[in-house]
Amino acid sequence: MRVPSRSPGRQPGPAVTSAAPARRVPAAGRRAEGTPDLSAYRAAVAELLVEMGALADAPSTTARQVLLDQRLREPAIAAVLDATPQGLIGARETLLLEMARYQPNARSSAQDLTALVRIYLLSRVDVLWWRDSATFLTDDQVRASTELVDLEWLRRRGLLEFRYQEQPATVVGRGLRAVRRRLRPDATPRTAGLLFRRARREMIALLNDLAREFTAVAPDGTPPLWVTSLARSAEHQYRLRRLGYAAMVPSGHCLGWAADVELAWYDRFGARPALAGLLLARQDAGEVNVIDEGQAWHVCLAPAAARRYRRAYEAEMGV
């Protein structure tokens, strides 16, 4: 497994410069010719969700399907879905199947059908962006990939600005986690933790940059940025689906280009609006795709920003 060079870490001198654009320009303002307009897509999805909310009761199944048939063919939505590997028809059929299978579940970020539609449609931006990227199919591929870096190696050297926790690997570990939660229920976010403590270098740089920006604007006493999910395998994604999670397939997580960032926990520090604002500003700049999934927000790095964050990682880590 490749790891960053064994540099001495941070050196005395100026603080690390943010890799984010100095002046955020809305993505629509610099959209490449011939590419779908993501601002228009998100606006059209928002309008669709308002109408879906009025048809959330069980007897409205036929009306929901008619609505989707009409709205998914609108140019702003069709342009994005048609550019994904499934195409417009495949995306429509998958969404209808997801809706037919949907069961409310306390574990799921989709608390109702409207949320399910929102998560599915907005996650298609990830798939559009990274349609040529290979999926990590198995757990072993995630563990062995040289495209991913071990977070623990970086954490021990003080090179991570954000926090995370791993899933306990044993019954004893799960028991200790449960005891800590009973004794200090709000000390950390209520999350299962990372199954794989591995991430792309570009994602590490993005999250470090976001964490520094969050620390600068959050109220005093706010804990650092907390990341609840990073790279996953398709194998694990299907396990999550069987457990009732709204784990979409394909997913930016299974490509290594997405992360989930805790939001709800920061309510107790008065910092949630600040973090949400930072994420949405980066989305407006065309740097990331953001999906509000309730407790955590899904964040996918845009291909246009990947090279900049790769350079930022190499500069910060001294490689």
KEVO-777230 format. One record per residue (C-alpha): residue number from 1; x, y, z. Coordinates in pm, whole numbers, padded with zeros to 5 digits. Layout:
<NUM, <X, Y, Z>>
...
# end
This chain:
<1, <00000, 00000, 00000>>
<2, <00131, 00341, -00090>>
<3, <00139, 00594, 00188>>
<4, <00255, 00955, 00197>>
<5, <00629, 01002, 00224>>
<6, <00758, 01006, 00578>>
<7, <00798, 01377, 00596>>
<8, <00824, 01541, 00940>>
<9, <00473, 01682, 00892>>
<10, <00389, 02047, 00943>>
<11, <00686, 02278, 00953>>
<12, <00709, 02621, 01114>>
<13, <00596, 02893, 00881>>
<14, <00283, 03032, 00720>>
<15, <-00044, 02849, 00761>>
<16, <-00157, 02620, 00481>>
<17, <-00331, 02815, 00209>>
<18, <-00685, 02710, 00130>>
<19, <-00726, 02516, -00193>>
<20, <-01074, 02657, -00239>>
<21, <-01117, 02930, -00499>>
<22, <-01044, 03273, -00357>>
<23, <-01360, 03409, -00516>>
<24, <-01652, 03172, -00550>>
<25, <-01828, 03200, -00883>>
<26, <-02160, 03020, -00939>>
<27, <-02109, 02705, -01143>>
<28, <-02364, 02813, -01402>>
<29, <-02148, 03113, -01479>>
<30, <-01860, 02902, -01601>>
<31, <-02037, 02594, -01731>>
<32, <-01858, 02429, -02020>>
<33, <-02048, 02435, -02346>>
<34, <-02251, 02119, -02401>>
<35, <-02250, 02010, -02035>>
<36, <-02574, 01994, -01834>>
<37, <-02666, 02300, -01630>>
<38, <-02651, 02170, -01273>>
<39, <-02801, 02485, -01122>>
<40, <-03105, 02443, -01346>>
<41, <-03115, 02072, -01262>>
<42, <-03116, 02134, -00887>>
<43, <-03384, 02400, -00923>>
<44, <-03603, 02166, -01129>>
<45, <-03555, 01886, -00876>>
<46, <-03657, 02124, -00595>>
<47, <-03979, 02207, -00782>>
<48, <-04047, 01838, -00840>>
<49, <-04002, 01767, -00468>>
<50, <-04265, 02025, -00375>>
<51, <-04515, 01845, -00597>>
<52, <-04403, 01505, -00468>>
<53, <-04466, 01620, -00113>>
<54, <-04831, 01674, -00197>>
<55, <-04857, 01315, -00324>>
<56, <-04684, 01136, -00038>>
<57, <-04982, 00929, 00076>>
<58, <-05006, 00565, -00032>>
<59, <-05314, 00603, -00260>>
<60, <-05122, 00848, -00480>>
<61, <-04893, 00587, -00637>>
<62, <-05029, 00632, -00989>>
<63, <-05027, 01011, -00957>>
<64, <-04663, 01004, -00844>>
<65, <-04564, 00793, -01144>>
<66, <-04744, 01028, -01383>>
<67, <-04573, 01325, -01218>>
<68, <-04230, 01164, -01251>>
<69, <-04293, 01069, -01613>>
<70, <-04371, 01431, -01690>>
<71, <-04107, 01607, -01484>>
<72, <-03812, 01378, -01557>>
<73, <-03854, 01456, -01926>>
<74, <-03818, 01829, -01870>>
<75, <-03498, 01951, -02039>>
<76, <-03322, 02062, -01718>>
<77, <-03362, 01718, -01558>>
<78, <-03344, 01502, -01870>>
<79, <-03010, 01655, -01972>>
<80, <-02844, 01531, -01652>>
<81, <-03008, 01189, -01634>>
<82, <-02944, 01119, -02001>>
<83, <-02572, 01190, -01949>>
<84, <-02540, 00924, -01677>>
<85, <-02447, 00564, -01765>>
<86, <-02807, 00448, -01715>>
<87, <-02955, 00719, -01933>>
<88, <-03290, 00884, -01876>>
<89, <-03500, 00568, -01910>>
<90, <-03274, 00362, -01686>>
<91, <-03267, 00634, -01419>>
<92, <-03646, 00662, -01431>>
<93, <-03695, 00286, -01395>>
<94, <-03445, 00267, -01110>>
<95, <-03615, 00551, -00925>>
<96, <-03958, 00393, -00963>>
<97, <-03818, 00063, -00835>>
<98, <-03658, 00237, -00535>>
<99, <-03992, 00401, -00457>>
<100, <-04181, 00073, -00487>>
<101, <-03938, -00096, -00247>>
<102, <-03925, 00191, 00000>>
<103, <-04009, 00117, 00362>>
<104, <-03974, 00384, 00634>>
<105, <-03676, 00297, 00851>>
<106, <-03514, 00478, 01143>>
<107, <-03171, 00396, 00997>>
<108, <-03243, 00550, 00660>>
<109, <-03161, 00909, 00568>>
<110, <-03475, 00897, 00350>>
<111, <-03743, 00961, 00609>>
<112, <-04018, 00965, 00345>>
<113, <-04068, 00915, -00027>>
<114, <-03994, 01277, -00105>>
<115, <-03656, 01249, 00068>>
<116, <-03585, 00928, -00124>>
<117, <-03652, 01101, -00456>>
<118, <-03435, 01398, -00354>>
<119, <-03141, 01179, -00252>>
<120, <-03164, 00968, -00565>>
<121, <-03192, 01254, -00813>>
<122, <-02923, 01471, -00655>>
<123, <-02687, 01174, -00627>>
<124, <-02703, 01140, -01006>>
<125, <-02474, 01442, -01024>>
<126, <-02199, 01229, -00865>>
<127, <-02258, 00958, -01122>>
<128, <-02258, 01208, -01407>>
<129, <-01928, 01357, -01294>>
<130, <-01745, 01030, -01230>>
<131, <-01909, 00801, -01487>>
<132, <-01568, 00696, -01621>>
<133, <-01423, 00619, -01277>>
<134, <-01391, 00254, -01172>>
<135, <-01608, 00127, -00887>>
<136, <-01454, -00041, -00583>>
<137, <-01653, -00362, -00611>>
<138, <-01533, -00551, -00303>>
<139, <-01411, -00473, 00047>>
<140, <-01071, -00616, -00047>>
<141, <-01041, -00371, -00335>>
<142, <-01095, -00079, -00098>>
<143, <-00836, -00214, 00146>>
<144, <-00575, -00282, -00123>>
<145, <-00619, 00013, -00360>>
<146, <-00315, 00236, -00404>>
<147, <-00552, 00520, -00494>>
<148, <-00660, 00537, -00129>>
<149, <-00458, 00648, 00174>>
<150, <-00479, 00518, 00532>>
<151, <-00628, 00793, 00749>>
<152, <-00481, 00654, 01069>>
<153, <-00127, 00700, 00937>>
<154, <-00207, 01067, 00879>>
<155, <-00399, 01117, 01203>>
<156, <-00112, 00992, 01418>>
<157, <00115, 01249, 01256>>
<158, <-00127, 01535, 01310>>
<159, <-00199, 01575, 00940>>
<160, <-00579, 01558, 00957>>
<161, <-00790, 01861, 01044>>
<162, <-01112, 01659, 01072>>
<163, <-01223, 01380, 01304>>
<164, <-01369, 01037, 01247>>
<165, <-01418, 00711, 01433>>
<166, <-01391, 00354, 01313>>
<167, <-01656, 00088, 01346>>
<168, <-01570, -00146, 01634>>
<169, <-01435, -00471, 01495>>
<170, <-01522, -00694, 01793>>
<171, <-01808, -00759, 02033>>
<172, <-01596, -00611, 02313>>
<173, <-01536, -00298, 02109>>
<174, <-01906, -00257, 02038>>
<175, <-01981, -00301, 02407>>
<176, <-01731, -00034, 02507>>
<177, <-01876, 00203, 02246>>
<178, <-02225, 00146, 02388>>
<179, <-02105, 00216, 02744>>
<180, <-01937, 00541, 02637>>
<181, <-02253, 00653, 02462>>
<182, <-02460, 00589, 02773>>
<183, <-02217, 00780, 02993>>
<184, <-02162, 01069, 02749>>
<185, <-02442, 01053, 02492>>
<186, <-02356, 01381, 02318>>
<187, <-01977, 01363, 02330>>
<188, <-01959, 01247, 01967>>
<189, <-02205, 01217, 01678>>
<190, <-02429, 00912, 01688>>
<191, <-02276, 00731, 01395>>
<192, <-02161, 00375, 01335>>
<193, <-01822, 00500, 01219>>
<194, <-01602, 00417, 00923>>
<195, <-01574, 00058, 00808>>
<196, <-01280, 00163, 00590>>
<197, <-01050, 00434, 00723>>
<198, <-00925, 00503, 00371>>
<199, <-00979, 00791, 00129>>
<200, <-00852, 00944, -00191>>
<201, <-00582, 01204, -00147>>
<202, <-00801, 01465, -00312>>
<203, <-01084, 01398, -00067>>
<204, <-00847, 01430, 00229>>
<205, <-00730, 01769, 00103>>
<206, <-01089, 01883, 00047>>
<207, <-01196, 01779, 00397>>
<208, <-00889, 01934, 00556>>
<209, <-00962, 02258, 00372>>
<210, <-01328, 02252, 00474>>
<211, <-01232, 02174, 00835>>
<212, <-00999, 02474, 00853>>
<213, <-01266, 02701, 00707>>
<214, <-01525, 02563, 00950>>
<215, <-01297, 02621, 01249>>
<216, <-01250, 02982, 01140>>
<217, <-01623, 03063, 01126>>
<218, <-01778, 02834, 01389>>
<219, <-01861, 02964, 01740>>
<220, <-01593, 02924, 02005>>
<221, <-01589, 02578, 02158>>
<222, <-01719, 02403, 01847>>
<223, <-01546, 02068, 01785>>
<224, <-01364, 02014, 01455>>
<225, <-01536, 01885, 01143>>
<226, <-01659, 01528, 01184>>
<227, <-01663, 01288, 00886>>
<228, <-01898, 00990, 00913>>
<229, <-01838, 00808, 00584>>
<230, <-01579, 00796, 00308>>
<231, <-01488, 00534, 00046>>
<232, <-01700, 00220, 00042>>
<233, <-01720, -00090, -00171>>
<234, <-02026, -00181, -00375>>
<235, <-02029, -00497, -00163>>
<236, <-02072, -00286, 00151>>
<237, <-02324, -00058, -00020>>
<238, <-02551, -00357, -00077>>
<239, <-02509, -00460, 00287>>
<240, <-02628, -00114, 00389>>
<241, <-02928, -00146, 00157>>
<242, <-03025, -00476, 00318>>
<243, <-03010, -00305, 00658>>
<244, <-03255, -00040, 00540>>
<245, <-03024, 00250, 00461>>
<246, <-03090, 00473, 00158>>
<247, <-02766, 00358, -00006>>
<248, <-02796, 00440, -00375>>
<249, <-02632, 00234, -00647>>
<250, <-02414, 00341, -00816>>
<251, <-02273, 00576, -00553>>
<252, <-01999, 00836, -00530>>
<253, <-01880, 00656, -00216>>
<254, <-01809, 00341, -00418>>
<255, <-01599, 00550, -00656>>
<256, <-01404, 00703, -00369>>
<257, <-01510, 01058, -00452>>
<258, <-01771, 01118, -00180>>
<259, <-01786, 01168, 00195>>
<260, <-02058, 01224, 00453>>
<261, <-02013, 01513, 00695>>
<262, <-02198, 01534, 01027>>
<263, <-02441, 01828, 01053>>
<264, <-02707, 01757, 01316>>
<265, <-02461, 01720, 01606>>
<266, <-02342, 02078, 01556>>
<267, <-02686, 02213, 01648>>
<268, <-02586, 02191, 02013>>
<269, <-02292, 02423, 01942>>
<270, <-02489, 02664, 01725>>
<271, <-02259, 02579, 01435>>
<272, <-02482, 02388, 01196>>
<273, <-02587, 02692, 00986>>
<274, <-02223, 02793, 00942>>
<275, <-02121, 02448, 00819>>
<276, <-02423, 02419, 00591>>
<277, <-02341, 02760, 00445>>
<278, <-01982, 02659, 00372>>
<279, <-02093, 02344, 00192>>
<280, <-02355, 02523, -00016>>
<281, <-02106, 02796, -00109>>
<282, <-01867, 02533, -00240>>
<283, <-02150, 02377, -00436>>
<284, <-02238, 02715, -00587>>
<285, <-01874, 02745, -00691>>
<286, <-01896, 02414, -00879>>
<287, <-01648, 02251, -00643>>
<288, <-01873, 01986, -00487>>
<289, <-02215, 01827, -00506>>
<290, <-02404, 01844, -00177>>
<291, <-02704, 01640, -00063>>
<292, <-02885, 01717, 00260>>
<293, <-02943, 01372, 00412>>
<294, <-03059, 01495, 00751>>
<295, <-02809, 01408, 01021>>
<296, <-02521, 01410, 00774>>
<297, <-02469, 01580, 00439>>
<298, <-02325, 01396, 00143>>
<299, <-02037, 01574, -00032>>
<300, <-01888, 01469, -00367>>
<301, <-01583, 01639, -00517>>
<302, <-01621, 01772, -00872>>
<303, <-01373, 01653, -01136>>
<304, <-01290, 02016, -01216>>
<305, <-01157, 02061, -00862>>
<306, <-00980, 01726, -00826>>
<307, <-00645, 01832, -00970>>
<308, <-00629, 02140, -00747>>
<309, <-00692, 01931, -00437>>
<310, <-00440, 01669, -00544>>
<311, <-00178, 01944, -00562>>
<312, <-00295, 02075, -00225>>
<313, <-00256, 01730, -00071>>
<314, <00095, 01689, -00207>>
<315, <00197, 02034, -00087>>
<316, <00049, 01984, 00259>>
<317, <00189, 01635, 00311>>
<318, <00529, 01713, 00162>>
<319, <00512, 01448, -00111>>
# end
